[in-house]
């Protein structure tokens, strides 16, 4: 993996700090050069020398200022001093003013002495330093300007501005990765081979568009990455920028929206303007469904802020010239809610599907995320990849991190296979609970989980049984784990009926052993009902209703969940038939499970006893019990 070069640390100062430093520097300069602004030289005299100058008739005027006495020499006295002075003193300018300090003891004869020698007497209020006067005068202005700058910065931050003073909230908030700053390449993206092949053409066009332009081809304006959360959409877009070595603008769809209408459109214009200046470049908009939903559904109509932003994106993408070399990449996990004008050819020309990783891809992803992790020799990433069906890339990364944290808490130096197993159980089922369960309840739980496990082993074509446990985890008192060998895309009716029977196996085992049922089967009944209802309404697997689709239990495209009172497209009579079919299939599955477990009652008891003794059984443990049972029957 490429490492980003470390930039030297730089000191950053706020506006208030800069203004304060400037003011201190200015006052320091004034203080240093204060002497040059004092005008003529001033003679500093002691109080005794001052009285002698008065008696000699050299003083023309005095000014009393607080405890200071400032005075002015007579002109004739100045001339006499210059004539009587030495040669080296003649070149120096003689002072025309003097200053002295009055003693703490009042001199009552001073006024009489001054009047006798014809000295003019004046009195001024206490003089303040002109430097202090300047400071006091400027201080309010400095505070006012500083408060204005601080308020502007705060307002800009609250409005999400990216610069430009108090009106910076209209600027783009996209984070820019310059050339060579994106340290992710296709080597860092494990799996997704088909998606990377689709995007290699984009990389080639951004690197050297000449070959494509000469033949008359145009660069796709937009690439839409579609896939479940955690499949690597953002990572893959950064890898494209890293492979092409072009600037990469990263922004989320929600960053465009503000409370003021028009702000989002302004940010769109600013972002596309910057990207065009940096062309060739890539703009990546994450979660584009937050602003790209079908128009006309908002309460604000055409003046709705989200629709204004979407209209501006449509306009910018449609206005691209073929040779601008700016590619817009976007990611979403809800392509069904996007506006048709946004996903039409000419805007988002390509749609790249990112599915959950397969077995081989999961192993490759685990290898990428364990590069910096010290793993033991007993860790087989292929086995872990086989046991993590349905995990996305982000979930696999979390699995590795949880295993490393668990090993560190135990004081280990390496991560072992048991750490991965325990971390996987924690992710799927939650932490182990410390509840103290009574022996009676533990026996009910053991028979319940034994019913699930035996049905999974006895029914052909069911998913492989991995583990059964009666250790409480999360909200479950026990768990039976089945994992398919590989992701399944087409499910047979026979497989779904077996699945319903396995889900009801726990309830059937309770009824066989205790001739009663408990609330522990509540979640099993919920899952079974949902599965069978989809079989009847959406997959046409009912012989009575036939191959017909009924809208029932679908998610609303704008709310993202089932509506409480969704409109029906079938009659009340059909609804009654649907309910009867769902009830019939579930009842048959319950009877099938009860019949199968009754025929293998001896084995059911042995598995339950083994669970009570060991609390957890693996697939191999149950296989041994089956073999021993077969030998005993013979």
C-alpha positions as CSV (number, residue, x, y, z in Angstrom):
1,X,0.0,0.0,0.0
2,X,1.3,3.4,-0.8
3,X,2.2,5.7,2.0
4,X,1.4,9.4,1.9
5,X,4.5,11.7,2.3
6,X,4.5,13.4,5.6
7,X,4.1,17.2,5.3
8,X,6.0,19.5,7.7
9,X,3.9,20.9,10.5
10,X,2.6,24.4,9.9
11,X,1.5,26.9,12.5
12,X,-2.0,28.2,11.9
13,X,-3.4,31.4,13.4
14,X,-7.0,32.5,13.6
15,X,-8.1,35.9,12.6
16,X,-8.2,37.1,16.2
17,X,-4.6,35.9,16.8
18,X,-3.3,37.6,13.7
19,X,-4.9,40.9,14.7
20,X,-3.5,40.7,18.2
21,X,0.0,39.9,17.0
22,X,-0.3,42.9,14.5
23,X,-1.4,45.2,17.3
24,X,1.4,44.1,19.6
25,X,4.0,44.5,16.9
26,X,2.7,48.0,16.0
27,X,2.8,49.1,19.7
28,X,6.3,47.7,20.0
29,X,7.5,49.7,17.0
30,X,5.9,52.8,18.4
31,X,7.6,52.3,21.8
32,X,11.0,51.7,20.3
33,X,10.9,54.8,18.1
34,X,9.0,56.9,20.7
35,X,12.1,58.9,21.4
36,X,12.3,60.1,17.8
37,X,8.9,61.7,18.0
38,X,9.6,63.7,21.1
39,X,10.8,66.8,19.2
40,X,13.6,69.0,20.7
41,X,15.9,67.6,23.3
42,X,14.7,68.0,26.9
43,X,17.1,68.8,29.8
44,X,16.3,66.7,32.9
45,X,17.2,68.7,36.0
46,X,17.2,67.9,39.7
47,X,15.0,70.1,41.9
48,X,18.1,72.0,43.3
49,X,19.4,72.7,39.7
50,X,15.9,73.9,38.8
51,X,15.8,76.5,41.6
52,X,19.4,77.6,40.7
53,X,18.3,78.2,37.1
54,X,15.3,80.2,38.3
55,X,17.5,82.3,40.6
56,X,20.0,82.9,37.7
57,X,17.1,84.2,35.5
58,X,17.5,81.5,32.9
59,X,13.9,80.3,33.1
60,X,11.2,81.9,31.1
61,X,8.1,79.8,31.8
62,X,7.1,76.8,33.9
63,X,4.1,74.4,33.7
64,X,2.9,72.4,36.7
65,X,1.7,69.0,35.7
66,X,0.9,66.8,38.7
67,X,4.3,66.1,40.4
68,X,6.2,67.3,37.4
69,X,7.5,70.8,36.4
70,X,8.2,71.4,32.8
71,X,9.8,74.6,31.7
72,X,11.2,76.8,28.9
73,X,14.6,78.5,28.9
74,X,15.0,82.1,27.9
75,X,16.4,82.6,24.3
76,X,19.3,84.9,25.6
77,X,20.3,82.2,28.1
78,X,20.5,79.6,25.3
79,X,22.8,81.9,23.3
80,X,25.0,82.6,26.3
81,X,25.4,78.8,26.9
82,X,26.4,78.3,23.3
83,X,29.1,81.0,23.5
84,X,30.5,79.8,26.8
85,X,30.5,76.1,25.8
86,X,33.4,74.1,24.6
87,X,34.1,73.3,21.0
88,X,32.8,69.7,21.2
89,X,29.6,71.0,22.8
90,X,29.0,73.6,20.1
91,X,28.2,71.0,17.6
92,X,25.5,69.5,19.8
93,X,22.0,71.2,19.9
94,X,21.3,72.9,23.2
95,X,18.1,72.0,25.0
96,X,15.4,74.7,25.0
97,X,13.2,72.8,27.5
98,X,13.7,71.2,30.8
99,X,11.8,68.9,33.2
100,X,12.1,68.2,36.9
101,X,10.1,66.5,39.6
102,X,8.7,68.1,42.7
103,X,9.7,66.6,46.1
104,X,7.1,64.9,48.3
105,X,7.4,67.8,50.8
106,X,5.6,70.9,49.6
107,X,7.9,73.9,48.9
108,X,5.9,77.0,50.1
109,X,8.5,79.5,48.8
110,X,8.6,78.2,45.3
111,X,5.8,80.4,43.9
112,X,7.4,83.5,45.5
113,X,10.8,82.6,44.0
114,X,9.2,82.2,40.5
115,X,7.4,85.5,40.7
116,X,10.5,87.4,42.0
117,X,12.4,86.2,38.9
118,X,9.7,87.0,36.4
119,X,8.9,83.4,35.5
120,X,5.5,82.8,33.8
121,X,3.5,80.2,35.7
122,X,0.9,77.8,34.1
123,X,-0.9,74.7,35.4
124,X,-2.2,71.8,33.3
125,X,-4.1,68.7,34.5
126,X,-2.1,65.5,34.9
127,X,-0.7,64.5,31.5
128,X,-1.2,61.1,30.2
129,X,1.3,59.3,27.9
130,X,0.4,59.8,24.3
131,X,1.2,56.1,23.8
132,X,-1.4,55.2,26.4
133,X,-3.8,57.7,24.8
134,X,-3.4,56.0,21.5
135,X,-3.9,52.6,23.1
136,X,-7.1,53.6,24.9
137,X,-8.4,55.2,21.7
138,X,-7.8,52.2,19.5
139,X,-8.8,49.5,22.0
140,X,-12.6,49.8,21.4
141,X,-12.1,49.6,17.7
142,X,-9.9,46.6,17.9
143,X,-12.5,44.8,20.1
144,X,-15.3,45.7,17.7
145,X,-13.4,44.5,14.7
146,X,-12.3,41.3,16.5
147,X,-15.9,40.6,17.6
148,X,-17.1,41.1,14.0
149,X,-14.5,38.7,12.6
150,X,-15.2,36.1,15.3
151,X,-19.0,36.3,14.7
152,X,-18.5,36.0,10.9
153,X,-16.3,32.9,11.3
154,X,-18.9,31.3,13.7
155,X,-21.8,32.1,11.3
156,X,-19.8,30.6,8.4
157,X,-19.1,27.4,10.3
158,X,-22.8,27.0,11.4
159,X,-23.9,27.4,7.8
160,X,-21.4,24.9,6.6
161,X,-19.3,27.4,4.7
162,X,-16.0,26.4,3.1
163,X,-14.5,29.9,3.0
164,X,-15.3,33.3,1.5
165,X,-16.5,35.2,4.6
166,X,-20.0,35.1,6.0
167,X,-21.3,34.1,2.6
168,X,-19.0,31.1,2.3
169,X,-21.9,28.7,3.0
170,X,-22.6,28.7,-0.7
171,X,-19.2,27.2,-1.5
172,X,-18.7,23.5,-2.1
173,X,-17.9,21.3,0.9
174,X,-16.3,18.6,-1.2
175,X,-13.0,17.3,0.2
176,X,-10.2,17.4,-2.4
177,X,-7.6,14.7,-2.8
178,X,-4.9,16.0,-5.1
179,X,-2.9,13.9,-7.5
180,X,-0.9,11.2,-5.7
181,X,-2.8,11.9,-2.4
182,X,-5.1,8.9,-2.9
183,X,-3.2,6.0,-1.5
184,X,-5.7,3.4,-2.6
185,X,-5.4,1.4,-5.8
186,X,-7.1,-1.7,-7.3
187,X,-4.6,-3.9,-5.4
188,X,-6.2,-2.7,-2.1
189,X,-9.7,-3.7,-3.3
190,X,-10.0,-7.5,-2.9
191,X,-12.6,-9.2,-5.0
192,X,-15.0,-7.2,-7.2
193,X,-13.2,-8.4,-10.3
194,X,-16.1,-7.6,-12.6
195,X,-16.6,-4.1,-11.2
196,X,-12.8,-3.4,-11.6
197,X,-12.9,-4.5,-15.2
198,X,-15.8,-2.0,-15.8
199,X,-13.8,0.8,-14.2
200,X,-10.5,0.1,-15.9
201,X,-11.8,1.7,-19.0
202,X,-12.6,4.9,-17.0
203,X,-9.0,4.8,-15.7
204,X,-7.6,4.4,-19.2
205,X,-9.7,7.3,-20.5
206,X,-8.6,9.6,-17.7
207,X,-4.9,8.7,-18.2
208,X,-4.8,9.0,-22.0
209,X,-8.1,10.0,-23.8
210,X,-6.4,10.3,-27.2
211,X,-7.0,6.7,-28.3
212,X,-10.7,7.0,-27.4
213,X,-11.2,10.4,-29.0
214,X,-9.6,9.5,-32.3
215,X,-12.0,6.7,-32.8
216,X,-15.0,8.9,-31.9
217,X,-15.7,7.6,-28.4
218,X,-16.8,9.9,-25.6
219,X,-15.9,9.6,-22.0
220,X,-18.9,8.3,-19.9
221,X,-20.1,11.3,-17.8
222,X,-21.3,9.4,-14.9
223,X,-20.8,6.0,-13.2
224,X,-23.3,4.8,-10.7
225,X,-22.1,2.2,-8.1
226,X,-24.9,0.1,-6.8
227,X,-24.7,-2.4,-4.0
228,X,-25.5,-3.2,-0.4
229,X,-23.9,-1.3,2.4
230,X,-20.3,-2.2,3.1
231,X,-19.5,-3.7,-0.3
232,X,-16.7,-1.2,-1.1
233,X,-18.4,1.5,-3.2
234,X,-16.4,4.4,-1.7
235,X,-13.2,2.4,-1.6
236,X,-13.5,1.5,-5.2
237,X,-14.1,5.1,-6.3
238,X,-10.9,6.1,-4.4
239,X,-9.1,3.3,-6.1
240,X,-10.1,4.7,-9.5
241,X,-8.7,8.1,-8.6
242,X,-5.5,6.4,-7.3
243,X,-5.1,4.4,-10.5
244,X,-5.7,7.3,-12.8
245,X,-3.7,9.7,-10.6
246,X,-6.2,12.5,-10.9
247,X,-7.8,14.9,-8.4
248,X,-10.6,13.4,-6.5
249,X,-13.5,15.4,-5.0
250,X,-15.4,13.4,-2.3
251,X,-18.7,14.7,-0.9
252,X,-21.9,13.2,0.6
253,X,-25.3,13.9,-0.9
254,X,-26.5,15.3,2.4
255,X,-23.7,18.0,2.4
256,X,-25.6,19.8,-0.4
257,X,-28.8,20.3,1.6
258,X,-29.3,23.3,3.9
259,X,-32.3,25.1,5.3
260,X,-32.0,27.9,2.8
261,X,-33.3,27.2,-0.7
262,X,-30.6,27.7,-3.3
263,X,-27.6,26.8,-1.1
264,X,-27.4,23.3,-2.4
265,X,-27.6,24.4,-6.1
266,X,-24.8,27.0,-5.3
267,X,-22.6,24.3,-3.9
268,X,-23.2,22.1,-6.9
269,X,-22.1,24.9,-9.2
270,X,-19.0,25.6,-7.2
271,X,-18.0,22.0,-7.0
272,X,-18.4,21.4,-10.7
273,X,-16.6,24.6,-11.5
274,X,-13.6,23.5,-9.4
275,X,-13.6,20.0,-10.9
276,X,-13.5,21.5,-14.5
277,X,-10.5,23.6,-13.6
278,X,-8.7,20.6,-12.3
279,X,-9.7,18.3,-15.3
280,X,-9.1,15.5,-15.7
281,X,-10.7,14.8,-12.3
282,X,-13.3,12.7,-10.5
283,X,-16.3,13.8,-8.5
284,X,-17.6,11.2,-6.1
285,X,-21.1,11.8,-4.5
286,X,-21.8,9.2,-1.7
287,X,-25.4,8.4,-0.9
288,X,-26.8,10.2,-3.9
289,X,-30.3,8.9,-3.2
290,X,-30.5,11.6,-0.4
291,X,-30.8,14.2,-3.2
292,X,-31.6,12.2,-6.3
293,X,-35.0,10.8,-5.3
294,X,-37.9,11.0,-7.7
295,X,-39.1,14.6,-8.0
296,X,-42.6,15.7,-7.2
297,X,-42.8,13.8,-3.9
298,X,-41.7,16.6,-1.6
299,X,-44.1,19.0,0.2
300,X,-42.4,22.0,-1.2
301,X,-43.0,21.2,-4.9
302,X,-40.6,22.8,-7.4
303,X,-39.3,25.1,-4.7
304,X,-38.1,22.3,-2.5
305,X,-34.4,22.6,-1.6
306,X,-33.6,19.0,-2.5
307,X,-35.3,19.3,-5.9
308,X,-33.5,22.5,-6.6
309,X,-30.2,20.8,-5.9
310,X,-31.1,17.8,-8.1
311,X,-32.1,20.1,-11.0
312,X,-28.7,21.8,-10.7
313,X,-26.9,18.4,-10.8
314,X,-28.9,17.4,-13.9
315,X,-28.0,20.7,-15.6
316,X,-24.3,20.5,-14.8
317,X,-24.0,16.9,-16.0
318,X,-25.9,17.6,-19.2
319,X,-23.7,20.6,-19.9
320,X,-20.4,18.7,-19.9
321,X,-18.4,19.0,-23.1
322,X,-17.1,15.6,-24.3
323,X,-13.4,16.7,-23.9
324,X,-13.7,18.0,-20.3
325,X,-12.5,14.7,-18.8
326,X,-14.6,15.1,-15.6
327,X,-16.2,11.9,-14.4
328,X,-19.0,11.9,-11.8
329,X,-19.1,8.8,-9.7
330,X,-22.0,8.1,-7.3
331,X,-22.9,5.4,-4.8
332,X,-26.2,4.2,-3.6
333,X,-27.9,1.1,-2.1
334,X,-31.4,2.3,-3.2
335,X,-31.3,2.7,-7.1
336,X,-35.1,2.1,-7.2
337,X,-35.8,5.6,-5.8
338,X,-33.6,7.6,-8.1
339,X,-35.1,10.0,-10.6
340,X,-35.2,8.7,-14.2
341,X,-33.7,11.9,-15.5
342,X,-30.6,11.3,-13.3
343,X,-29.9,7.7,-14.4
344,X,-30.6,8.1,-18.1
345,X,-27.8,7.7,-20.7
346,X,-25.9,10.9,-21.1
347,X,-25.8,11.5,-17.3
348,X,-25.0,8.3,-15.5
349,X,-24.1,6.2,-18.5
350,X,-23.0,3.2,-16.6
351,X,-24.3,1.2,-13.6
352,X,-21.8,-1.0,-11.9
353,X,-23.2,-3.6,-9.5
354,X,-21.3,-4.5,-6.4
355,X,-22.6,-7.7,-4.8
356,X,-21.7,-9.4,-1.6
357,X,-18.4,-11.2,-1.9
358,X,-18.3,-14.9,-2.8
359,X,-16.2,-17.5,-1.0
360,X,-13.0,-16.8,-2.9
361,X,-13.4,-13.1,-2.7
362,X,-14.1,-13.3,1.1
363,X,-10.8,-15.1,1.5
364,X,-9.0,-12.4,-0.5
365,X,-10.6,-9.6,1.6
366,X,-9.5,-11.3,4.8
367,X,-5.9,-11.5,3.5
368,X,-6.0,-7.7,2.9
369,X,-7.3,-6.9,6.3
370,X,-4.9,-9.3,8.1
371,X,-1.8,-7.8,6.6
372,X,-0.9,-5.9,9.8
373,X,-2.4,-8.5,12.2
374,X,-0.3,-11.2,13.8
375,X,-2.3,-14.4,13.2
376,X,-1.4,-17.9,14.4
377,X,-0.6,-21.0,12.3
378,X,-4.0,-22.5,13.2
379,X,-5.9,-19.7,11.4
380,X,-7.1,-20.8,8.0
381,X,-8.6,-17.8,6.1
382,X,-10.3,-20.2,3.6
383,X,-12.2,-21.8,6.4
384,X,-13.2,-18.4,7.9
385,X,-14.2,-17.2,4.4
386,X,-16.4,-20.3,4.1
387,X,-18.1,-19.6,7.4
388,X,-18.9,-16.0,6.7
389,X,-21.5,-16.3,3.9
390,X,-23.4,-13.1,3.6
391,X,-20.7,-10.9,5.1
392,X,-19.8,-7.7,3.3
393,X,-16.3,-6.4,3.0
394,X,-16.9,-4.0,5.9
395,X,-18.2,-6.8,8.1
396,X,-15.2,-8.9,7.3
397,X,-12.9,-6.0,8.4
398,X,-14.9,-5.7,11.6
399,X,-14.5,-9.5,12.2
400,X,-10.7,-9.2,11.9
401,X,-10.6,-6.2,14.3
402,X,-12.9,-7.9,16.8
403,X,-10.7,-11.0,16.8
404,X,-7.6,-8.9,17.4
405,X,-9.2,-7.0,20.2
406,X,-10.4,-10.2,21.9
407,X,-6.9,-11.7,21.6
408,X,-5.4,-8.6,23.1
409,X,-7.8,-8.7,26.1
410,X,-6.7,-12.3,26.7
411,X,-3.1,-11.2,26.8
412,X,-2.1,-13.1,23.7
413,X,0.6,-12.1,21.3
414,X,-1.1,-13.6,18.2
415,X,-4.7,-14.0,17.1
416,X,-5.8,-17.6,17.0
417,X,-8.6,-19.5,15.3
418,X,-10.7,-19.6,18.5
419,X,-10.6,-15.8,18.6
420,X,-12.1,-15.6,15.1
421,X,-14.8,-18.1,16.1
422,X,-15.8,-16.2,19.2
423,X,-15.7,-12.9,17.4
424,X,-17.9,-14.3,14.7
425,X,-20.4,-15.6,17.3
426,X,-20.4,-12.2,18.9
427,X,-21.2,-10.4,15.7
428,X,-23.9,-12.8,14.6
429,X,-25.6,-13.5,18.0
430,X,-24.2,-10.9,20.5
431,X,-22.3,-11.2,23.7
432,X,-22.7,-14.1,26.1
433,X,-25.2,-13.4,28.8
434,X,-24.5,-14.1,32.4
435,X,-28.1,-15.1,33.2
436,X,-28.6,-17.9,35.7
437,X,-31.1,-20.2,34.0
438,X,-33.0,-22.8,36.0
439,X,-32.5,-26.5,35.1
440,X,-36.1,-26.8,33.9
441,X,-35.7,-23.9,31.5
442,X,-32.3,-25.1,30.4
443,X,-33.9,-28.5,29.5
444,X,-36.6,-26.8,27.5
445,X,-34.0,-24.8,25.6
446,X,-31.9,-27.9,24.9
447,X,-34.8,-29.8,23.4
448,X,-35.8,-26.7,21.4
449,X,-32.4,-26.3,19.8
450,X,-32.1,-30.1,19.4
451,X,-35.3,-30.0,17.3
452,X,-33.8,-27.4,15.0
453,X,-30.5,-29.3,14.7
454,X,-32.0,-32.7,13.9
455,X,-34.4,-31.3,11.3
456,X,-31.4,-29.6,9.6
457,X,-29.5,-33.0,9.6
458,X,-32.4,-35.2,8.6
459,X,-34.0,-33.1,5.8
460,X,-32.1,-33.5,2.4
461,X,-31.0,-30.3,0.7
462,X,-30.9,-28.1,3.7
463,X,-28.1,-25.8,4.6
464,X,-25.1,-27.3,6.4
465,X,-25.3,-27.4,10.2
466,X,-22.3,-25.8,11.8
467,X,-23.1,-25.5,15.5
468,X,-25.9,-25.6,18.1
469,X,-25.6,-24.0,21.5
470,X,-27.7,-23.3,24.6
471,X,-25.5,-20.5,25.8
472,X,-27.6,-17.3,26.0
473,X,-26.3,-14.7,23.6
474,X,-27.9,-11.3,22.9
475,X,-31.6,-11.7,23.0
476,X,-31.6,-15.4,22.2
477,X,-31.5,-18.2,24.9
478,X,-29.9,-20.6,22.4
479,X,-29.0,-20.8,18.7
480,X,-28.7,-23.2,15.9
481,X,-26.3,-22.1,13.1
482,X,-26.7,-23.2,9.5
483,X,-24.5,-21.9,6.7
484,X,-25.0,-22.5,3.0
485,X,-21.9,-23.6,1.1
486,X,-22.3,-20.6,-1.1
487,X,-24.6,-17.6,-1.7
488,X,-27.9,-18.7,-3.2
489,X,-29.7,-16.6,-5.7
490,X,-32.5,-19.0,-6.9
491,X,-34.4,-20.8,-4.1
492,X,-36.4,-23.9,-4.9
493,X,-39.9,-24.5,-3.5
494,X,-38.7,-27.7,-1.9
495,X,-35.8,-25.9,-0.2
496,X,-38.2,-23.2,1.2
497,X,-40.6,-25.9,2.6
498,X,-37.7,-27.6,4.3
499,X,-36.6,-24.3,5.7
500,X,-40.1,-23.8,7.2
501,X,-40.0,-27.2,8.7
502,X,-36.6,-26.6,10.3
503,X,-37.8,-23.3,11.8
504,X,-40.7,-25.1,13.4
505,X,-38.6,-28.0,14.6
506,X,-37.9,-26.4,17.9
507,X,-41.6,-26.0,18.7
508,X,-42.3,-29.5,17.6
509,X,-39.6,-30.9,19.9
510,X,-41.1,-29.0,22.9
511,X,-44.5,-30.5,22.1
512,X,-43.1,-34.0,21.8
513,X,-41.1,-33.9,25.0
514,X,-43.3,-31.8,27.3
515,X,-46.7,-32.0,25.6
516,X,-46.7,-28.3,25.7
517,X,-45.3,-25.2,23.9
518,X,-43.5,-22.1,25.2
519,X,-42.9,-18.6,24.1
520,X,-39.4,-19.5,22.9
521,X,-40.8,-20.2,19.4
522,X,-42.1,-16.7,18.9
523,X,-39.3,-15.6,16.6
524,X,-39.5,-18.9,14.7
525,X,-43.2,-18.4,14.0
526,X,-42.5,-14.8,12.8
527,X,-39.8,-15.8,10.4
528,X,-41.9,-18.8,9.1
529,X,-44.9,-16.6,8.5
530,X,-42.9,-14.0,6.6
531,X,-41.3,-16.7,4.5
532,X,-44.5,-18.5,3.6
533,X,-46.4,-15.3,2.8
534,X,-43.7,-14.3,0.3
535,X,-43.9,-17.8,-1.2
536,X,-47.7,-17.3,-1.7
537,X,-47.9,-13.6,-2.6
538,X,-44.6,-12.8,-4.5
539,X,-43.2,-16.1,-5.8
540,X,-46.4,-17.8,-7.0
541,X,-45.7,-21.1,-5.1
542,X,-49.3,-21.8,-4.1
543,X,-51.2,-24.4,-6.1
544,X,-54.5,-22.8,-5.2
545,X,-53.7,-19.2,-6.2
546,X,-51.3,-20.1,-9.1
547,X,-48.5,-18.0,-10.6
548,X,-49.9,-14.6,-9.6
549,X,-48.1,-11.7,-7.9
550,X,-49.9,-9.9,-5.0
551,X,-48.5,-6.7,-3.6
552,X,-48.2,-7.6,0.1
553,X,-45.5,-6.7,2.5
554,X,-43.4,-4.6,0.0
555,X,-41.3,-1.7,1.2
556,X,-42.4,1.8,0.3
557,X,-39.8,3.2,-2.2
558,X,-39.6,6.6,-0.4
559,X,-40.1,5.6,3.2
560,X,-37.9,2.6,3.0
561,X,-40.2,0.4,5.1
562,X,-43.5,-1.3,5.0
563,X,-46.5,1.0,5.2
564,X,-49.1,0.3,7.9
565,X,-52.1,0.7,5.5
566,X,-50.8,0.0,2.0
567,X,-53.4,-0.2,-0.8
568,X,-54.4,-3.7,-2.0
569,X,-54.6,-4.7,-5.6
570,X,-56.8,-7.8,-4.8
571,X,-60.2,-8.5,-3.4
572,X,-61.2,-9.4,0.1
573,X,-62.0,-12.9,-1.1
574,X,-58.5,-13.3,-2.5
575,X,-57.1,-12.0,0.8
576,X,-59.0,-14.7,2.7
577,X,-57.6,-17.3,0.3
578,X,-54.1,-16.0,0.9
579,X,-54.5,-16.3,4.6
580,X,-55.8,-19.8,4.3
581,X,-52.9,-20.9,2.1
582,X,-50.3,-19.4,4.5
583,X,-52.0,-21.2,7.4
584,X,-52.1,-24.5,5.5
585,X,-48.5,-24.4,4.5
586,X,-47.3,-23.5,8.0
587,X,-49.5,-26.2,9.5
588,X,-48.2,-28.8,7.1
589,X,-44.6,-27.8,8.0
590,X,-45.4,-28.1,11.7
591,X,-46.9,-31.6,11.2
592,X,-43.9,-32.7,9.1
593,X,-41.4,-31.6,11.7
594,X,-43.4,-33.3,14.5
595,X,-43.6,-36.5,12.5
596,X,-39.9,-36.6,11.7
597,X,-38.8,-35.9,15.2
598,X,-41.2,-38.5,16.6
599,X,-39.7,-41.1,14.4
600,X,-36.2,-40.2,15.7
601,X,-37.2,-39.6,19.4
602,X,-34.3,-41.6,20.7
603,X,-31.8,-39.4,18.8
604,X,-33.6,-36.3,19.9
605,X,-33.1,-37.3,23.5
606,X,-29.4,-38.1,23.0
607,X,-28.7,-34.7,21.3
608,X,-30.6,-32.9,24.1
609,X,-28.6,-34.7,26.8
610,X,-25.4,-34.0,25.0
611,X,-26.3,-30.3,24.9
612,X,-27.2,-30.2,28.5
613,X,-23.8,-31.7,29.3
614,X,-21.6,-29.7,26.9
615,X,-23.7,-26.6,26.1
616,X,-22.3,-26.5,22.6
617,X,-22.2,-29.1,19.9
618,X,-20.6,-28.9,16.4
619,X,-21.6,-30.6,13.2
620,X,-19.0,-33.3,13.8
621,X,-20.4,-34.0,17.3
622,X,-23.9,-34.5,16.0
623,X,-22.6,-36.8,13.2
624,X,-21.0,-39.0,15.8
625,X,-24.3,-39.2,17.7
626,X,-26.0,-40.2,14.4
627,X,-23.5,-42.9,13.7
628,X,-23.8,-44.3,17.3
629,X,-27.5,-44.4,16.9
630,X,-27.3,-46.3,13.6
631,X,-25.0,-48.8,15.2
632,X,-27.3,-49.3,18.1
633,X,-30.2,-49.9,15.8
634,X,-28.3,-52.5,13.9
